[in-house]
């Protein structure tokens, strides 16, 4: 079983961190997911009629991530947190991209609640996963660019396993190796906040919504929480 950990230095620097890890086993990504399709259409319809807008960088949920990015040397307006980039894309185009049902599900929940989200195919993860500061010697192959190799800067917050980096800039971009496809059957999804006291209830609601979208298409689902008080 893969263990998720938050490193002591990151936990000390960001004591309000709370991460929901939603796992799904026996996932069936090639069947129709009508609830996910309906949720996406509802979000886009609400945007179009002006009754809802995605959180932008002036929202405290996004602003907190911009502040965190700057603290480890990343310009958040050049390299945006995933939820910020996704919300901006939705606001501009009026639609969210359709990738596959599992990815579409977490994208929908992410932008609806203004919380960064990502996912890892656990069958492609090696060893345990840790959120820690990069030392500069790690490698990263970006999603969709299997022939590209990057090296995170020392001090950048990354998700890593025993092979290489799974996500750069904490939650900016996932790796190609552990991407979730229609054929992924054992997946860990993550939803994140830096302000558990303020947004902990929102995070738990979002995790429950994601689990509800996954459950009809999986043999088993579960939600666990990770943070300084529960570092693994």
Secondary structure in CASP SS format (residue, H / E / C, confidence):
PFRMAT SS
TARGET T0000
AUTHOR 0000-0000-0000
METHOD secondary structure of the structure
MODEL  1
X C 1.00
X C 1.00
X C 1.00
X E 1.00
X E 1.00
X E 1.00
X C 1.00
X H 1.00
X H 1.00
X H 1.00
X H 1.00
X H 1.00
X H 1.00
X C 1.00
X C 1.00
X C 1.00
X C 1.00
X E 1.00
X E 1.00
X E 1.00
X E 1.00
X E 1.00
X E 1.00
X E 1.00
X E 1.00
X C 1.00
X C 1.00
X C 1.00
X C 1.00
X C 1.00
X C 1.00
X C 1.00
X C 1.00
X H 1.00
X H 1.00
X H 1.00
X H 1.00
X H 1.00
X H 1.00
X H 1.00
X H 1.00
X H 1.00
X H 1.00
X H 1.00
X H 1.00
X H 1.00
X H 1.00
X H 1.00
X C 1.00
X C 1.00
X C 1.00
X C 1.00
X C 1.00
X C 1.00
X C 1.00
X C 1.00
X C 1.00
X C 1.00
X C 1.00
X H 1.00
X H 1.00
X H 1.00
X H 1.00
X H 1.00
X H 1.00
X H 1.00
X H 1.00
X H 1.00
X H 1.00
X H 1.00
X H 1.00
X C 1.00
X C 1.00
X C 1.00
X C 1.00
X C 1.00
X C 1.00
X C 1.00
X C 1.00
X C 1.00
X C 1.00
X H 1.00
X H 1.00
X H 1.00
X H 1.00
X H 1.00
X H 1.00
X H 1.00
X H 1.00
X H 1.00
X H 1.00
X H 1.00
X H 1.00
X C 1.00
X C 1.00
X C 1.00
X C 1.00
X C 1.00
X C 1.00
X C 1.00
X H 1.00
X H 1.00
X H 1.00
X H 1.00
X H 1.00
X H 1.00
X H 1.00
X H 1.00
X H 1.00
X H 1.00
X H 1.00
X H 1.00
X H 1.00
X C 1.00
X C 1.00
X E 1.00
X E 1.00
X E 1.00
X E 1.00
X E 1.00
X E 1.00
X C 1.00
X C 1.00
X C 1.00
X C 1.00
X C 1.00
X C 1.00
X C 1.00
X E 1.00
X E 1.00
X E 1.00
X E 1.00
X E 1.00
X C 1.00
X C 1.00
X C 1.00
X C 1.00
X C 1.00
X C 1.00
X E 1.00
X C 1.00
X E 1.00
X C 1.00
X C 1.00
X C 1.00
X C 1.00
X C 1.00
X C 1.00
X C 1.00
X E 1.00
X C 1.00
X C 1.00
X C 1.00
X C 1.00
X C 1.00
X C 1.00
X E 1.00
X E 1.00
X E 1.00
X E 1.00
X C 1.00
X C 1.00
X C 1.00
X C 1.00
X E 1.00
X E 1.00
X E 1.00
X E 1.00
X C 1.00
X C 1.00
X C 1.00
X C 1.00
X E 1.00
X E 1.00
X E 1.00
X C 1.00
X C 1.00
X C 1.00
X C 1.00
X C 1.00
X C 1.00
X C 1.00
X C 1.00
X C 1.00
X C 1.00
X E 1.00
X E 1.00
X E 1.00
X E 1.00
X E 1.00
X E 1.00
X E 1.00
X E 1.00
X C 1.00
X C 1.00
X H 1.00
X H 1.00
X H 1.00
X H 1.00
X H 1.00
X H 1.00
X H 1.00
X H 1.00
X H 1.00
X H 1.00
X H 1.00
X H 1.00
X H 1.00
X H 1.00
X H 1.00
X H 1.00
X H 1.00
X H 1.00
X H 1.00
X H 1.00
X C 1.00
X C 1.00
X C 1.00
X C 1.00
X E 1.00
X E 1.00
X E 1.00
X E 1.00
X E 1.00
X E 1.00
X E 1.00
X E 1.00
X C 1.00
X C 1.00
X E 1.00
X C 1.00
X C 1.00
END
